[in-house]
Amino acid sequence: MRFAAKTLLRLAVALLGLQITLAQVASLGFSGFAIAAAALFSTFFVTLWLGDRLGVARSLSALIAAGSSICGASAIAAADAQIHARDEDVAYAVSCVTIFGTLLMFGFPLAMPALGLDATQFGAWSGAAIHEVAQVVGAGVQGGEEALTIAVVIKLCRVLMLAPLLIVMGLMASRFRPEGAATGTKPRWFRPF
């Protein structure tokens, strides 16, 4: 189970990110990539901030933030390798991200006509906000082929940003490791603000 949850899941995320071509990223232009990056980092840091304000354990907030901002359960598993959260926190984070992502998958297509979004706007919104790739596809297809293509490309841009986010998380976690603690010691998680 650990092998599947850790090694295979990380490999699957890496292979998923490799599916995106440079031509697809270039077709979005700077604005499409900027939307993906802004959605990712604002979601990550706002979730950490809200978790801190609500008294949620920092490691749990970090896992939910990673899953919400990148690619759901896959990002949670990858983030757990950086912060070494409790198994209960990992399970809770996966549950939260899956439930809320599923609600968004069904809710976004219902909101599309009410908000007057065209296919391009709907695709960008879906790709930037919905958690799992499969959920993005489920919502994007409701907006038509153009919306689906834009949604998936923006979502895969977010998946590509998993590695940089994990580096930031690793640096932040190691920076706040208690002094004198052994290298294998679980880090004390950080306050982002």
CYANA upper distance limits for C-alpha pairs under 8 A (distance plus 0.5 A):
  1 MET  CA      5 ALA  CA      6.50
  2 ARG  CA      6 LYS  CA      6.29
  2 ARG  CA      7 THR  CA      8.28
  3 PHE  CA      7 THR  CA      5.74
  3 PHE  CA      8 LEU  CA      6.98
  4 ALA  CA      8 LEU  CA      5.32
  4 ALA  CA      9 LEU  CA      6.75
  5 ALA  CA      9 LEU  CA      6.08
  5 ALA  CA     77 ALA  CA      7.53
  6 LYS  CA     10 ARG  CA      6.63
  6 LYS  CA     77 ALA  CA      6.93
  6 LYS  CA     78 ALA  CA      7.91
  7 THR  CA     11 LEU  CA      6.74
  8 LEU  CA     12 ALA  CA      6.59
  9 LEU  CA     13 VAL  CA      6.77
  9 LEU  CA     74 SER  CA      6.66
  9 LEU  CA     77 ALA  CA      8.01
 10 ARG  CA     14 ALA  CA      6.74
 10 ARG  CA     74 SER  CA      7.43
 10 ARG  CA     77 ALA  CA      8.18
 10 ARG  CA     78 ALA  CA      7.02
 11 LEU  CA     15 LEU  CA      6.67
 12 ALA  CA     16 LEU  CA      6.54
 13 VAL  CA     17 GLY  CA      6.78
 13 VAL  CA     74 SER  CA      7.01
 13 VAL  CA    159 VAL  CA      8.09
 14 ALA  CA     18 LEU  CA      6.96
 15 LEU  CA     19 GLN  CA      7.17
 16 LEU  CA     20 ILE  CA      8.21
 16 LEU  CA    156 LEU  CA      8.18
 16 LEU  CA    159 VAL  CA      8.32
 17 GLY  CA    156 LEU  CA      6.60
 17 GLY  CA    157 CYS  CA      8.27
 17 GLY  CA    159 VAL  CA      6.32
 17 GLY  CA    160 LEU  CA      5.85
 20 ILE  CA     24 GLN  CA      7.14
 20 ILE  CA     25 VAL  CA      7.92
 20 ILE  CA    153 VAL  CA      7.53
 20 ILE  CA    156 LEU  CA      6.95
 20 ILE  CA    157 CYS  CA      8.26
 21 THR  CA     25 VAL  CA      7.05
 22 LEU  CA     26 ALA  CA      6.47
 23 ALA  CA     27 SER  CA      6.50
 24 GLN  CA     28 LEU  CA      7.23
 24 GLN  CA    153 VAL  CA      7.12
 25 VAL  CA     29 GLY  CA      7.35
 25 VAL  CA     33 PHE  CA      7.79
 25 VAL  CA    153 VAL  CA      7.36
 25 VAL  CA    154 ILE  CA      8.50
 25 VAL  CA    157 CYS  CA      7.81
 26 ALA  CA     30 PHE  CA      8.23
 28 LEU  CA     32 GLY  CA      5.26
 28 LEU  CA     33 PHE  CA      7.21
 28 LEU  CA    150 ILE  CA      8.20
 28 LEU  CA    153 VAL  CA      8.48
 28 LEU  CA    154 ILE  CA      8.45
 29 GLY  CA     33 PHE  CA      7.13
 30 PHE  CA     34 ALA  CA      6.43
 31 SER  CA     35 ILE  CA      6.59
 32 GLY  CA     36 ALA  CA      6.95
 32 GLY  CA    124 ALA  CA      8.04
 32 GLY  CA    154 ILE  CA      7.26
 33 PHE  CA     37 ALA  CA      6.69
 33 PHE  CA    154 ILE  CA      7.52
 33 PHE  CA    157 CYS  CA      7.40
 34 ALA  CA     38 ALA  CA      6.38
 35 ILE  CA     39 ALA  CA      6.50
 35 ILE  CA    124 ALA  CA      8.32
 35 ILE  CA    128 ALA  CA      7.33
 35 ILE  CA    154 ILE  CA      8.48
 36 ALA  CA     40 LEU  CA      6.62
 36 ALA  CA    127 GLY  CA      8.28
 36 ALA  CA    128 ALA  CA      5.96
 36 ALA  CA    154 ILE  CA      6.40
 36 ALA  CA    155 LYS  CA      7.80
 36 ALA  CA    157 CYS  CA      6.96
 36 ALA  CA    158 ARG  CA      6.22
 37 ALA  CA     41 PHE  CA      6.69
 37 ALA  CA    158 ARG  CA      7.36
 37 ALA  CA    161 MET  CA      8.32
 38 ALA  CA     42 SER  CA      6.32
 39 ALA  CA     43 THR  CA      6.33
 39 ALA  CA     69 SER  CA      7.57
 39 ALA  CA    128 ALA  CA      6.34
 39 ALA  CA    129 ALA  CA      7.45
 40 LEU  CA     44 PHE  CA      6.60
 40 LEU  CA     69 SER  CA      5.15
 40 LEU  CA     70 ILE  CA      6.92
 40 LEU  CA    128 ALA  CA      8.13
 40 LEU  CA    158 ARG  CA      7.20
 41 PHE  CA     45 PHE  CA      6.60
 41 PHE  CA     69 SER  CA      7.63
 42 SER  CA     46 VAL  CA      6.27
 43 THR  CA     47 THR  CA      6.38
 43 THR  CA     65 ALA  CA      7.23
 43 THR  CA     68 SER  CA      7.55
 43 THR  CA     69 SER  CA      5.94
 44 PHE  CA     48 LEU  CA      6.88
 44 PHE  CA     62 ALA  CA      8.30
 44 PHE  CA     65 ALA  CA      5.13
 44 PHE  CA     66 ALA  CA      6.68
 44 PHE  CA     68 SER  CA      7.84
 44 PHE  CA     69 SER  CA      6.06
 45 PHE  CA     49 TRP  CA      6.61
 45 PHE  CA     65 ALA  CA      7.83
 45 PHE  CA    192 PRO  CA      7.81
 46 VAL  CA     50 LEU  CA      6.51
 47 THR  CA     51 GLY  CA      6.47
 47 THR  CA     61 SER  CA      7.19
 47 THR  CA     62 ALA  CA      8.26
 47 THR  CA     64 ILE  CA      8.00
 47 THR  CA     65 ALA  CA      5.81
 48 LEU  CA     52 ASP  CA      6.69
 48 LEU  CA     58 ARG  CA      7.92
 48 LEU  CA     61 SER  CA      5.98
 48 LEU  CA     62 ALA  CA      6.58
 48 LEU  CA     65 ALA  CA      6.87
 48 LEU  CA    192 PRO  CA      7.38
 49 TRP  CA     53 ARG  CA      6.78
 49 TRP  CA    192 PRO  CA      7.40
 49 TRP  CA    193 PHE  CA      7.46
 50 LEU  CA     54 LEU  CA      6.56
 51 GLY  CA     55 GLY  CA      6.58
 51 GLY  CA     56 VAL  CA      5.42
 51 GLY  CA     57 ALA  CA      7.82
 51 GLY  CA     58 ARG  CA      7.57
 51 GLY  CA     61 SER  CA      5.84
 52 ASP  CA     56 VAL  CA      6.42
 52 ASP  CA     57 ALA  CA      7.94
 52 ASP  CA     58 ARG  CA      7.24
 52 ASP  CA     61 SER  CA      8.13
 52 ASP  CA    191 ARG  CA      8.15
 56 VAL  CA     60 LEU  CA      7.37
 56 VAL  CA     61 SER  CA      6.85
 57 ALA  CA     61 SER  CA      6.74
 58 ARG  CA     62 ALA  CA      6.58
 58 ARG  CA    189 TRP  CA      6.56
 58 ARG  CA    190 PHE  CA      7.60
 58 ARG  CA    191 ARG  CA      8.06
 59 SER  CA     63 LEU  CA      6.77
 59 SER  CA     83 ILE  CA      7.37
 59 SER  CA     85 ALA  CA      6.22
 59 SER  CA     89 ASP  CA      7.99
 59 SER  CA    189 TRP  CA      6.71
 60 LEU  CA     64 ILE  CA      6.71
 60 LEU  CA     85 ALA  CA      7.72
 60 LEU  CA     89 ASP  CA      5.85
 60 LEU  CA     90 VAL  CA      7.74
 60 LEU  CA     92 TYR  CA      8.45
 60 LEU  CA     93 ALA  CA      7.12
 61 SER  CA     65 ALA  CA      6.44
 62 ALA  CA     66 ALA  CA      6.60
 62 ALA  CA     79 ALA  CA      8.38
 63 LEU  CA     67 GLY  CA      6.64
 63 LEU  CA     76 ILE  CA      5.76
 63 LEU  CA     79 ALA  CA      6.85
 63 LEU  CA     80 ASP  CA      7.41
 63 LEU  CA     89 ASP  CA      8.32
 63 LEU  CA     90 VAL  CA      7.44
 63 LEU  CA     93 ALA  CA      6.52
 64 ILE  CA     68 SER  CA      6.44
 64 ILE  CA     76 ILE  CA      7.60
 64 ILE  CA     93 ALA  CA      5.56
 64 ILE  CA     94 VAL  CA      8.06
 64 ILE  CA     96 CYS  CA      7.87
 64 ILE  CA     97 VAL  CA      7.21
 65 ALA  CA     69 SER  CA      6.42
 66 ALA  CA     70 ILE  CA      6.37
 66 ALA  CA     71 CYS  CA      8.26
 66 ALA  CA     72 GLY  CA      7.97
 66 ALA  CA     75 ALA  CA      6.30
 66 ALA  CA     76 ILE  CA      6.41
 66 ALA  CA     79 ALA  CA      7.17
 67 GLY  CA     71 CYS  CA      6.09
 67 GLY  CA     72 GLY  CA      4.45
 67 GLY  CA     73 ALA  CA      6.44
 67 GLY  CA     74 SER  CA      7.82
 67 GLY  CA     75 ALA  CA      5.63
 67 GLY  CA     76 ILE  CA      5.57
 67 GLY  CA     93 ALA  CA      8.04
 67 GLY  CA     94 VAL  CA      7.98
 67 GLY  CA     97 VAL  CA      6.74
 67 GLY  CA    131 HIS  CA      7.34
 68 SER  CA     72 GLY  CA      6.35
 68 SER  CA     97 VAL  CA      6.61
 68 SER  CA    130 ILE  CA      8.19
 68 SER  CA    131 HIS  CA      5.82
 69 SER  CA    129 ALA  CA      8.24
 69 SER  CA    131 HIS  CA      7.36
 69 SER  CA    158 ARG  CA      8.24
 70 ILE  CA     75 ALA  CA      6.66
 70 ILE  CA    131 HIS  CA      7.19
 70 ILE  CA    158 ARG  CA      6.06
 70 ILE  CA    159 VAL  CA      6.17
 70 ILE  CA    161 MET  CA      7.96
 70 ILE  CA    162 LEU  CA      6.88
 71 CYS  CA     75 ALA  CA      5.96
 71 CYS  CA    131 HIS  CA      5.73
 71 CYS  CA    132 GLU  CA      5.38
 71 CYS  CA    133 VAL  CA      7.11
 71 CYS  CA    158 ARG  CA      8.00
 71 CYS  CA    159 VAL  CA      6.63
 72 GLY  CA     76 ILE  CA      6.91
 72 GLY  CA     94 VAL  CA      7.54
 72 GLY  CA     97 VAL  CA      6.40
 72 GLY  CA     98 THR  CA      7.42
 72 GLY  CA    131 HIS  CA      5.63
 72 GLY  CA    132 GLU  CA      5.51
 73 ALA  CA     77 ALA  CA      6.73
 73 ALA  CA     94 VAL  CA      5.80
 73 ALA  CA     97 VAL  CA      7.77
 73 ALA  CA     98 THR  CA      8.04
 73 ALA  CA    132 GLU  CA      8.18
 74 SER  CA     78 ALA  CA      6.84
 75 ALA  CA     79 ALA  CA      6.42
 75 ALA  CA    162 LEU  CA      7.60
 76 ILE  CA     80 ASP  CA      6.52
 76 ILE  CA     90 VAL  CA      7.49
 76 ILE  CA     93 ALA  CA      7.79
 76 ILE  CA     94 VAL  CA      7.44
 77 ALA  CA     81 ALA  CA      7.22
 77 ALA  CA     90 VAL  CA      8.03
 78 ALA  CA     82 GLN  CA      7.70
 78 ALA  CA    166 LEU  CA      8.05
 79 ALA  CA     83 ILE  CA      6.99
 79 ALA  CA    166 LEU  CA      6.84
 79 ALA  CA    169 MET  CA      8.11
 80 ASP  CA     84 HIS  CA      5.57
 80 ASP  CA     85 ALA  CA      6.37
 80 ASP  CA     90 VAL  CA      7.85
 82 GLN  CA    166 LEU  CA      7.60
 82 GLN  CA    169 MET  CA      7.21
 82 GLN  CA    170 GLY  CA      5.85
 82 GLN  CA    173 ALA  CA      7.85
 83 ILE  CA    169 MET  CA      8.23
 83 ILE  CA    170 GLY  CA      7.79
 83 ILE  CA    173 ALA  CA      6.98
 83 ILE  CA    186 LYS  CA      7.62
 83 ILE  CA    187 PRO  CA      7.09
 83 ILE  CA    189 TRP  CA      7.60
 84 HIS  CA    186 LYS  CA      6.70
 84 HIS  CA    187 PRO  CA      8.20
 85 ALA  CA     89 ASP  CA      6.83
 85 ALA  CA     90 VAL  CA      7.28
 86 ARG  CA     90 VAL  CA      7.05
 87 ASP  CA     91 ALA  CA      6.75
 88 GLU  CA     92 TYR  CA      6.58
 89 ASP  CA     93 ALA  CA      6.50
 90 VAL  CA     94 VAL  CA      6.66
 91 ALA  CA     95 SER  CA      6.67
 92 TYR  CA     96 CYS  CA      6.68
 93 ALA  CA     97 VAL  CA      6.63
 94 VAL  CA     98 THR  CA      6.50
 95 SER  CA     99 ILE  CA      6.54
 96 CYS  CA    100 PHE  CA      6.56
 97 VAL  CA    101 GLY  CA      6.25
 97 VAL  CA    131 HIS  CA      7.37
 98 THR  CA    102 THR  CA      6.55
 98 THR  CA    131 HIS  CA      8.22
 98 THR  CA    132 GLU  CA      8.25
 99 ILE  CA    103 LEU  CA      6.84
100 PHE  CA    104 LEU  CA      6.73
101 GLY  CA    105 MET  CA      6.62
101 GLY  CA    130 ILE  CA      6.20
101 GLY  CA    131 HIS  CA      5.75
101 GLY  CA    132 GLU  CA      7.30
101 GLY  CA    135 GLN  CA      7.20
102 THR  CA    106 PHE  CA      7.01
102 THR  CA    135 GLN  CA      6.99
103 LEU  CA    107 GLY  CA      6.34
104 LEU  CA    108 PHE  CA      6.11
104 LEU  CA    130 ILE  CA      6.80
105 MET  CA    109 PRO  CA      7.86
105 MET  CA    130 ILE  CA      7.39
105 MET  CA    135 GLN  CA      5.95
105 MET  CA    136 VAL  CA      7.18
105 MET  CA    138 GLY  CA      6.81
105 MET  CA    139 ALA  CA      5.37
106 PHE  CA    110 LEU  CA      7.46
106 PHE  CA    139 ALA  CA      7.13
107 GLY  CA    111 ALA  CA      6.76
108 PHE  CA    112 MET  CA      6.66
108 PHE  CA    126 SER  CA      7.66
108 PHE  CA    139 ALA  CA      7.19
109 PRO  CA    113 PRO  CA      8.30
109 PRO  CA    139 ALA  CA      6.61
109 PRO  CA    140 GLY  CA      8.39
109 PRO  CA    142 GLN  CA      6.61
109 PRO  CA    143 GLY  CA      7.48
110 LEU  CA    114 ALA  CA      7.96
111 ALA  CA    115 LEU  CA      6.52
112 MET  CA    116 GLY  CA      6.65
112 MET  CA    117 LEU  CA      5.96
112 MET  CA    118 ASP  CA      8.38
112 MET  CA    122 PHE  CA      7.14
113 PRO  CA    117 LEU  CA      6.89
117 LEU  CA    121 GLN  CA      6.15
117 LEU  CA    122 PHE  CA      6.20
118 ASP  CA    122 PHE  CA      6.55
119 ALA  CA    123 GLY  CA      6.46
119 ALA  CA    143 GLY  CA      6.22
119 ALA  CA    144 GLY  CA      7.32
119 ALA  CA    146 GLU  CA      6.68
119 ALA  CA    147 ALA  CA      5.18
120 THR  CA    124 ALA  CA      6.71
120 THR  CA    146 GLU  CA      7.21
120 THR  CA    147 ALA  CA      5.96
120 THR  CA    150 ILE  CA      7.33
121 GLN  CA    125 TRP  CA      6.55
121 GLN  CA    147 ALA  CA      8.17
122 PHE  CA    126 SER  CA      6.52
122 PHE  CA    140 GLY  CA      8.09
122 PHE  CA    143 GLY  CA      7.28
122 PHE  CA    147 ALA  CA      6.63
122 PHE  CA    151 ALA  CA      8.34
123 GLY  CA    127 GLY  CA      6.50
123 GLY  CA    140 GLY  CA      6.44
123 GLY  CA    143 GLY  CA      7.71
123 GLY  CA    146 GLU  CA      7.92
123 GLY  CA    147 ALA  CA      4.51
123 GLY  CA    148 LEU  CA      6.45
123 GLY  CA    149 THR  CA      7.83
123 GLY  CA    150 ILE  CA      5.56
123 GLY  CA    151 ALA  CA      4.72
123 GLY  CA    152 VAL  CA      8.44
124 ALA  CA    128 ALA  CA      6.50
124 ALA  CA    147 ALA  CA      7.99
124 ALA  CA    150 ILE  CA      6.51
124 ALA  CA    151 ALA  CA      5.90
124 ALA  CA    154 ILE  CA      7.19
125 TRP  CA    129 ALA  CA      6.56
125 TRP  CA    151 ALA  CA      7.88
126 SER  CA    130 ILE  CA      6.15
126 SER  CA    136 VAL  CA      6.62
126 SER  CA    139 ALA  CA      7.38
126 SER  CA    140 GLY  CA      6.97
126 SER  CA    151 ALA  CA      6.13
127 GLY  CA    136 VAL  CA      6.53
127 GLY  CA    140 GLY  CA      8.35
127 GLY  CA    150 ILE  CA      7.64
127 GLY  CA    151 ALA  CA      4.42
127 GLY  CA    152 VAL  CA      6.46
127 GLY  CA    153 VAL  CA      7.84
127 GLY  CA    154 ILE  CA      5.54
127 GLY  CA    155 LYS  CA      5.05
128 ALA  CA    151 ALA  CA      7.92
128 ALA  CA    154 ILE  CA      6.78
128 ALA  CA    155 LYS  CA      6.67
128 ALA  CA    158 ARG  CA      8.17
130 ILE  CA    135 GLN  CA      7.19
130 ILE  CA    136 VAL  CA      6.30
131 HIS  CA    135 GLN  CA      7.43
131 HIS  CA    136 VAL  CA      7.80
132 GLU  CA    136 VAL  CA      6.84
133 VAL  CA    137 VAL  CA      6.81
133 VAL  CA    152 VAL  CA      7.78
133 VAL  CA    155 LYS  CA      7.20
133 VAL  CA    156 LEU  CA      8.26
134 ALA  CA    138 GLY  CA      6.67
135 GLN  CA    139 ALA  CA      6.72
136 VAL  CA    140 GLY  CA      6.23
136 VAL  CA    151 ALA  CA      7.07
136 VAL  CA    152 VAL  CA      7.15
136 VAL  CA    155 LYS  CA      7.85
137 VAL  CA    141 VAL  CA      6.43
137 VAL  CA    148 LEU  CA      6.93
137 VAL  CA    151 ALA  CA      7.91
137 VAL  CA    152 VAL  CA      7.11
138 GLY  CA    142 GLN  CA      7.66
139 ALA  CA    143 GLY  CA      7.87
139 ALA  CA    148 LEU  CA      8.41
140 GLY  CA    144 GLY  CA      7.48
140 GLY  CA    145 GLU  CA      8.46
140 GLY  CA    147 ALA  CA      6.09
140 GLY  CA    148 LEU  CA      4.69
140 GLY  CA    149 THR  CA      8.28
140 GLY  CA    151 ALA  CA      6.45
140 GLY  CA    152 VAL  CA      8.21
141 VAL  CA    145 GLU  CA      6.91
141 VAL  CA    147 ALA  CA      7.45
141 VAL  CA    148 LEU  CA      5.54
142 GLN  CA    148 LEU  CA      8.34
143 GLY  CA    147 ALA  CA      5.76
143 GLY  CA    148 LEU  CA      7.24
144 GLY  CA    148 LEU  CA      6.66
145 GLU  CA    149 THR  CA      6.69
146 GLU  CA    150 ILE  CA      6.80
147 ALA  CA    151 ALA  CA      6.45
148 LEU  CA    152 VAL  CA      6.58
149 THR  CA    153 VAL  CA      6.69
150 ILE  CA    154 ILE  CA      6.61
151 ALA  CA    155 LYS  CA      6.53
152 VAL  CA    156 LEU  CA      6.53
153 VAL  CA    157 CYS  CA      6.68
154 ILE  CA    158 ARG  CA      6.97
155 LYS  CA    159 VAL  CA      6.91
156 LEU  CA    160 LEU  CA      6.69
157 CYS  CA    161 MET  CA      7.11
158 ARG  CA    162 LEU  CA      7.50
161 MET  CA    165 LEU  CA      6.79
162 LEU  CA    166 LEU  CA      6.61
163 ALA  CA    167 ILE  CA      6.77
164 PRO  CA    168 VAL  CA      6.85
165 LEU  CA    169 MET  CA      6.67
166 LEU  CA    170 GLY  CA      6.48
167 ILE  CA    171 LEU  CA      6.64
168 VAL  CA    172 MET  CA      6.60
169 MET  CA    173 ALA  CA      6.48
170 GLY  CA    174 SER  CA      6.54
171 LEU  CA    175 ARG  CA      6.48
172 MET  CA    176 PHE  CA      6.95
172 MET  CA    189 TRP  CA      8.47
172 MET  CA    190 PHE  CA      7.18
173 ALA  CA    177 ARG  CA      6.88
173 ALA  CA    187 PRO  CA      6.30
173 ALA  CA    188 ARG  CA      7.39
173 ALA  CA    189 TRP  CA      6.20
173 ALA  CA    190 PHE  CA      6.87
174 SER  CA    187 PRO  CA      6.91
176 PHE  CA    187 PRO  CA      7.18
176 PHE  CA    188 ARG  CA      6.47
176 PHE  CA    189 TRP  CA      7.11
176 PHE  CA    190 PHE  CA      6.62
177 ARG  CA    181 ALA  CA      7.49
177 ARG  CA    186 LYS  CA      8.12
177 ARG  CA    187 PRO  CA      5.02
177 ARG  CA    188 ARG  CA      5.85
177 ARG  CA    189 TRP  CA      8.19
178 PRO  CA    187 PRO  CA      7.49
178 PRO  CA    188 ARG  CA      7.15
181 ALA  CA    185 THR  CA      6.63
